[in-house]
């Protein structure tokens, strides 16, 4: 696994080299503005960057000007700009500012690496984030234009968590688990956010066993779980068809200090649905705690998926009516599950009505919905009509 991490770090350097090749020529031009004018211009652009009224494009343009005209002078200003760009999800601009910071020889600190890794996470460039972590640990050969490192740099909890978060965003859960193991080797204690991030990476990778191992590790170190922990492990239970354990975790969460959580409830309903436990899914949805807190569109869709898997059209229609009463607007997944419930019962007319309703709400029916309509027609013995709704692969029937 460590060889895989080193290989990933080597592969991650391509993005830095590509960005440098694109705009290095611009950076070679020194600014001709007087010092006072440089400071004034920088402050004006930073204000625009931090102004919530500025559009994303305006903020991006401001960042480009700060970079191209070399208006940022101090390391602290670089950090402030990087942090602002990350908050605005302008990760490409953040990484370009980071590259300039390295190129001009600014003294780099741990926080700078953390901000750069956060930008990598937003752009799903996990290889580059792993490379930065390795560089911070002194395990990665320095880049030609890496800047100056402050002496005795050390990767702290924030740095490890930032690298893990980048792996989670890109679905590289194996690497996230490896980094967590590395933390134990160097005696950097993870906190609940770190564990949650690794567990979430495992859940996104649909690996229940890996997520459960992370949960067991938390229990081994007496790390109390929070809302996110329970919601994530319950969702992972769904991928492992561990519906009983999912319900156990839900009850444990409900008995904890923070009480009921609609995300955990939705995850439990979905876990039961994946295991075709439709009655239990509806039972959880109907519990008083769920009703009081107010189920979301995702909660109803999770229950509808259970009805679809069991072919319970009548219950699906009841749930759809409840959604309307609760002023929840159906989305594409809602229609997909109700249409799927029509398949075995041969309710082709209802399936067609659902498709027409979707179009009236500017939803474009997808492959699975066309397939459900065709299946409902075939169940009713209407083969020719079914052929008219067979998916052609181009978004049309």
C-alpha positions as CSV (number, residue, x, y, z in Angstrom):
1,X,0.0,0.0,0.0
2,X,2.9,2.4,0.7
3,X,4.3,1.7,-2.7
4,X,0.9,2.6,-4.1
5,X,1.0,5.8,-2.2
6,X,4.4,6.7,-3.5
7,X,3.3,5.9,-7.0
8,X,0.3,8.1,-6.6
9,X,2.5,10.9,-5.3
10,X,4.7,10.6,-8.4
11,X,1.6,10.7,-10.7
12,X,0.2,13.7,-8.8
13,X,3.1,15.9,-9.9
14,X,1.8,16.0,-13.5
15,X,-0.8,18.6,-12.6
16,X,1.7,21.0,-11.1
17,X,4.0,20.6,-14.1
18,X,1.0,21.2,-16.5
19,X,-0.1,24.4,-14.6
20,X,3.4,25.7,-14.6
21,X,3.7,25.1,-18.3
22,X,0.5,27.1,-19.0
23,X,1.4,30.3,-17.2
24,X,5.1,30.3,-16.2
25,X,5.8,32.7,-19.0
26,X,3.4,35.2,-17.5
27,X,5.0,35.0,-14.1
28,X,8.4,35.8,-15.6
29,X,7.3,39.4,-16.1
30,X,8.0,41.5,-13.1
31,X,5.5,44.1,-11.9
32,X,6.3,47.7,-12.8
33,X,4.1,49.3,-10.2
34,X,5.6,51.3,-7.3
35,X,5.5,49.6,-3.9
36,X,2.6,51.7,-2.6
37,X,0.6,51.2,-5.7
38,X,1.2,47.4,-5.4
39,X,-0.2,47.4,-1.8
40,X,-3.2,49.5,-2.8
41,X,-4.0,47.3,-5.8
42,X,-3.6,44.1,-3.8
43,X,-6.0,45.4,-1.1
44,X,-8.6,46.4,-3.7
45,X,-8.5,43.0,-5.3
46,X,-8.6,41.2,-2.0
47,X,-11.7,43.2,-1.0
48,X,-13.3,42.1,-4.2
49,X,-12.3,38.5,-3.6
50,X,-13.8,38.5,-0.1
51,X,-16.9,40.4,-1.0
52,X,-19.9,38.1,-0.9
53,X,-21.6,40.2,-3.5
54,X,-18.8,39.4,-6.0
55,X,-19.7,36.6,-8.5
56,X,-17.5,33.6,-8.8
57,X,-16.2,34.9,-12.1
58,X,-15.3,38.3,-10.6
59,X,-13.5,36.5,-7.7
60,X,-11.6,34.3,-10.1
61,X,-10.6,37.3,-12.2
62,X,-9.4,39.1,-9.1
63,X,-7.3,36.0,-8.1
64,X,-5.8,35.9,-11.6
65,X,-4.8,39.5,-11.4
66,X,-3.2,39.1,-8.0
67,X,-1.2,36.2,-9.4
68,X,-0.2,37.5,-12.8
69,X,0.8,41.0,-11.6
70,X,2.7,39.6,-8.5
71,X,0.6,41.8,-6.2
72,X,0.8,39.5,-3.2
73,X,4.0,40.3,-1.2
74,X,3.8,38.6,2.2
75,X,3.3,34.9,3.2
76,X,0.4,35.9,5.4
77,X,-1.4,37.5,2.5
78,X,-0.9,34.4,0.4
79,X,-2.5,32.3,3.2
80,X,-5.4,34.7,3.5
81,X,-6.0,34.6,-0.3
82,X,-5.7,30.8,-0.4
83,X,-8.2,30.4,2.5
84,X,-10.6,32.8,0.8
85,X,-10.4,30.9,-2.5
86,X,-11.0,27.6,-0.8
87,X,-14.1,29.0,0.9
88,X,-15.4,30.1,-2.4
89,X,-14.6,26.6,-3.9
90,X,-12.3,28.3,-6.5
91,X,-9.8,25.5,-6.2
92,X,-8.1,26.0,-9.6
93,X,-7.3,29.6,-8.6
94,X,-6.2,28.5,-5.2
95,X,-3.7,26.0,-6.7
96,X,-2.4,28.6,-9.1
97,X,-1.8,31.0,-6.2
98,X,-0.1,28.1,-4.3
99,X,2.2,27.5,-7.3
100,X,3.2,31.2,-7.4
101,X,3.9,31.1,-3.7
102,X,6.3,28.2,-4.2
103,X,7.9,29.7,-7.3
104,X,8.8,33.1,-5.7
105,X,10.5,31.3,-2.8
106,X,8.0,32.2,-0.1
107,X,8.8,30.4,3.2
108,X,6.2,27.6,3.4
109,X,4.7,26.5,6.7
110,X,2.4,23.6,7.7
111,X,-0.7,25.8,7.2
112,X,0.2,26.5,3.6
113,X,0.3,22.8,2.8
114,X,-3.0,22.3,4.5
115,X,-4.6,25.0,2.4
116,X,-3.1,23.6,-0.8
117,X,-4.4,20.1,0.1
118,X,-7.8,21.5,0.8
119,X,-7.8,22.9,-2.7
120,X,-6.7,19.6,-4.1
121,X,-9.7,17.9,-2.3
122,X,-12.2,20.3,-3.9
123,X,-10.7,19.5,-7.3
124,X,-10.5,15.7,-6.5
125,X,-6.8,15.7,-7.2
126,X,-6.0,13.3,-4.4
127,X,-2.6,12.2,-5.9
128,X,-1.3,15.8,-5.6
129,X,-2.6,16.0,-2.0
130,X,-0.8,12.8,-1.1
131,X,2.4,14.2,-2.8
132,X,2.1,17.4,-0.7
133,X,1.7,15.3,2.5
134,X,4.8,13.2,1.5
135,X,6.7,16.5,0.9
136,X,5.6,17.8,4.3
137,X,6.9,14.6,5.9
138,X,10.2,14.8,4.0
139,X,9.5,11.6,2.1
140,X,8.9,13.2,-1.3
141,X,11.8,14.6,-3.4
142,X,11.5,18.4,-3.5
143,X,9.9,19.9,-6.6
144,X,12.2,22.2,-8.7
145,X,10.1,25.2,-7.7
146,X,9.0,24.1,-4.3
147,X,9.8,27.3,-2.4
148,X,11.6,27.5,0.9
149,X,10.4,25.3,3.8
150,X,10.5,26.6,7.3
151,X,12.9,24.4,9.3
152,X,11.5,21.4,11.2
153,X,8.1,21.3,9.4
154,X,5.9,18.5,10.8
155,X,2.6,17.1,9.5
156,X,0.0,17.7,12.2
157,X,-3.6,16.4,12.6
158,X,-4.9,19.1,10.2
159,X,-2.4,18.0,7.4
160,X,-3.3,14.3,7.7
161,X,-7.0,15.1,7.8
162,X,-6.7,17.4,4.7
163,X,-5.0,14.6,2.8
164,X,-7.6,12.1,3.8
165,X,-10.4,14.4,2.8
166,X,-8.9,14.7,-0.7
167,X,-8.9,10.9,-0.9
168,X,-12.5,10.8,0.2
169,X,-13.6,13.4,-2.4
170,X,-12.0,11.3,-5.2
171,X,-13.2,8.0,-3.9
172,X,-9.7,6.8,-3.1
173,X,-10.7,5.0,0.1
174,X,-7.8,2.6,0.3
175,X,-5.4,5.5,0.4
176,X,-7.5,7.2,3.1
177,X,-7.3,4.0,5.3
178,X,-3.5,3.8,4.7
179,X,-3.0,7.4,5.8
180,X,-5.0,6.7,8.9
181,X,-2.7,3.8,9.7
182,X,0.3,6.0,9.1
183,X,-1.0,8.4,11.7
184,X,-0.8,5.7,14.3
185,X,2.7,4.8,13.3
186,X,3.9,8.4,13.9
187,X,1.8,8.9,17.1
188,X,-0.5,11.6,15.6
189,X,-3.9,11.0,17.3
190,X,-6.9,11.2,15.0
191,X,-10.0,13.0,16.2
192,X,-13.6,12.2,15.4
193,X,-13.5,14.3,12.2
194,X,-10.6,12.3,10.9
195,X,-12.3,9.0,11.6
196,X,-15.5,10.3,10.0
197,X,-13.7,11.3,6.9
198,X,-12.0,7.9,6.5
199,X,-15.3,6.2,7.2
200,X,-17.1,8.4,4.6
201,X,-14.4,7.5,2.1
202,X,-15.1,3.8,2.7
203,X,-18.8,4.4,2.4
204,X,-18.4,6.2,-0.9
205,X,-16.4,3.2,-2.0
206,X,-19.2,1.0,-0.9
207,X,-17.0,-1.1,1.3
208,X,-18.9,-1.9,4.5
209,X,-16.1,-4.0,6.0
210,X,-13.6,-1.2,5.7
211,X,-16.0,1.3,7.3
212,X,-16.8,-1.2,10.1
213,X,-13.1,-1.6,10.8
214,X,-12.8,2.2,11.2
215,X,-15.8,2.2,13.6
216,X,-14.1,-0.6,15.6
217,X,-10.9,1.5,15.7
218,X,-12.9,4.4,17.2
219,X,-14.3,2.1,19.8
220,X,-10.9,0.7,20.6
221,X,-9.6,4.2,21.4
222,X,-12.8,5.2,23.2
223,X,-13.5,7.9,20.6
224,X,-17.2,8.9,21.1
225,X,-19.1,8.9,17.8
226,X,-21.1,11.9,16.7
227,X,-24.1,12.4,14.3
228,X,-21.9,12.1,11.2
229,X,-20.3,8.9,12.5
230,X,-23.6,7.2,12.9
231,X,-25.1,8.4,9.7
232,X,-22.0,7.3,7.8
233,X,-21.7,3.8,9.3
234,X,-25.4,3.2,8.8
235,X,-25.1,4.2,5.2
236,X,-22.1,1.8,4.9
237,X,-24.3,-1.0,6.4
238,X,-26.6,-0.6,3.5
239,X,-23.9,-1.5,1.0
240,X,-23.1,-4.5,3.0
241,X,-26.7,-5.6,3.3
242,X,-26.3,-5.3,7.1
243,X,-29.8,-4.0,7.7
244,X,-30.1,-5.3,11.3
245,X,-26.9,-3.7,12.3
246,X,-28.0,-0.5,10.6
247,X,-31.1,-0.4,12.7
248,X,-29.1,-1.2,15.8
249,X,-26.8,1.8,15.1
250,X,-29.9,4.0,14.5
251,X,-31.3,3.0,17.9
252,X,-27.9,3.6,19.5
253,X,-27.8,7.1,17.9
254,X,-31.3,7.9,19.1
255,X,-30.3,7.0,22.6
256,X,-27.1,9.2,22.5
257,X,-26.7,12.7,23.8
258,X,-27.6,14.3,20.5
259,X,-30.7,12.2,20.0
260,X,-32.6,11.9,16.7
261,X,-30.9,12.7,13.4
262,X,-32.8,12.7,10.1
263,X,-29.7,11.8,8.1
264,X,-29.1,8.6,10.2
265,X,-32.8,7.8,9.9
266,X,-32.7,8.2,6.1
267,X,-29.6,6.1,5.9
268,X,-31.3,3.3,8.0
269,X,-34.4,3.4,5.7
270,X,-32.1,3.1,2.7
271,X,-30.2,0.2,4.3
272,X,-33.4,-1.7,4.9
273,X,-34.5,-0.9,1.3
274,X,-31.3,-2.4,-0.1
275,X,-32.0,-5.6,1.8
276,X,-35.7,-5.6,0.5
277,X,-37.0,-5.0,4.1
278,X,-39.7,-2.6,2.8
279,X,-42.0,-3.0,5.8
280,X,-39.2,-2.0,8.2
281,X,-38.3,0.9,6.0
282,X,-41.9,2.2,6.2
283,X,-42.0,1.5,9.9
284,X,-39.0,3.7,10.5
285,X,-40.5,6.4,8.3
286,X,-43.7,6.2,10.3
287,X,-42.1,6.6,13.8
288,X,-43.1,9.6,15.8
289,X,-39.5,10.9,16.0
290,X,-39.3,10.9,12.2
291,X,-42.6,12.7,11.8
292,X,-41.8,15.3,14.4
293,X,-38.5,16.2,12.9
294,X,-39.9,16.1,9.4
295,X,-38.7,13.7,6.7
296,X,-36.8,15.2,3.8
297,X,-37.1,14.4,0.1
298,X,-34.2,12.0,0.5
299,X,-36.0,10.2,3.4
300,X,-39.1,9.7,1.3
301,X,-37.0,8.6,-1.7
302,X,-35.3,6.0,0.5
303,X,-38.7,4.6,1.5
304,X,-39.9,4.7,-2.1
305,X,-36.8,2.7,-3.2
306,X,-38.0,0.0,-0.8
307,X,-41.5,0.0,-2.3
308,X,-40.0,-0.2,-5.8
309,X,-37.8,-3.1,-4.9
310,X,-40.8,-5.0,-3.5
311,X,-43.2,-3.8,-6.2
312,X,-45.5,-2.1,-3.7
313,X,-47.2,0.4,-6.0
314,X,-50.0,1.3,-3.6
315,X,-47.7,2.2,-0.8
316,X,-45.5,4.2,-3.2
317,X,-48.5,6.3,-4.3
318,X,-49.4,6.9,-0.6
319,X,-45.9,8.1,0.1
320,X,-46.0,10.4,-2.9
321,X,-49.3,11.9,-1.7
322,X,-47.7,12.4,1.8
323,X,-44.8,14.3,0.1
324,X,-47.3,16.7,-1.5
325,X,-49.0,17.2,1.8
326,X,-45.7,18.0,3.4
327,X,-44.9,20.4,0.6
328,X,-42.0,18.4,-0.7
329,X,-41.4,18.6,-4.4
330,X,-40.7,15.3,-6.1
331,X,-37.4,15.0,-7.9
332,X,-36.1,12.7,-10.6
333,X,-35.4,9.9,-8.1
334,X,-38.9,10.1,-6.8
335,X,-40.4,9.5,-10.2
336,X,-37.9,6.8,-10.9
337,X,-38.9,4.7,-7.9
338,X,-42.7,5.2,-8.4
339,X,-42.4,4.3,-12.0
340,X,-40.3,1.2,-11.0
341,X,-43.2,0.2,-8.7
342,X,-45.5,0.1,-11.7
343,X,-43.4,-2.6,-13.5
344,X,-44.7,-5.9,-12.0
345,X,-48.3,-4.7,-11.6
346,X,-48.6,-3.7,-15.3
347,X,-49.9,-0.2,-14.5
348,X,-48.7,1.1,-17.8
349,X,-51.2,4.0,-17.9
350,X,-50.0,5.3,-14.6
351,X,-46.4,4.9,-15.7
352,X,-47.1,7.0,-18.8
353,X,-48.9,9.6,-16.6
354,X,-45.8,9.8,-14.4
355,X,-43.6,10.4,-17.4
356,X,-45.9,13.1,-18.7
357,X,-45.9,14.7,-15.2
358,X,-42.1,14.6,-15.2
359,X,-41.9,16.5,-18.5
360,X,-44.4,19.1,-17.3
361,X,-42.0,19.8,-14.4
362,X,-39.0,20.0,-16.8
363,X,-37.6,16.7,-15.7
364,X,-36.1,14.7,-18.6
365,X,-36.9,11.0,-18.2
366,X,-33.8,8.8,-18.0
367,X,-33.0,5.3,-19.1
368,X,-34.3,3.6,-15.9
369,X,-37.7,5.4,-16.2
370,X,-38.1,4.5,-19.9
371,X,-37.2,0.9,-18.9
372,X,-39.9,0.9,-16.1
373,X,-42.5,2.2,-18.5
374,X,-41.6,-0.5,-21.1
375,X,-41.6,-3.2,-18.4
376,X,-45.1,-2.1,-17.2
377,X,-46.4,-2.2,-20.8
378,X,-45.0,-5.8,-21.2
379,X,-46.5,-6.9,-17.9
380,X,-49.9,-5.8,-19.4
381,X,-49.2,-7.7,-22.6
382,X,-48.6,-4.6,-24.7
383,X,-45.4,-5.6,-26.4
384,X,-45.7,-3.1,-29.3
385,X,-46.3,-0.2,-26.9
386,X,-43.4,-1.4,-24.8
387,X,-41.1,-1.3,-27.8
388,X,-41.9,2.4,-28.3
389,X,-40.4,3.0,-24.8
390,X,-37.3,0.9,-25.1
391,X,-34.3,3.0,-24.5
392,X,-32.2,3.9,-27.5
393,X,-29.2,5.1,-25.6
394,X,-29.5,8.7,-26.9
395,X,-32.1,10.0,-24.4
396,X,-35.1,9.1,-26.5
397,X,-37.5,6.2,-26.9
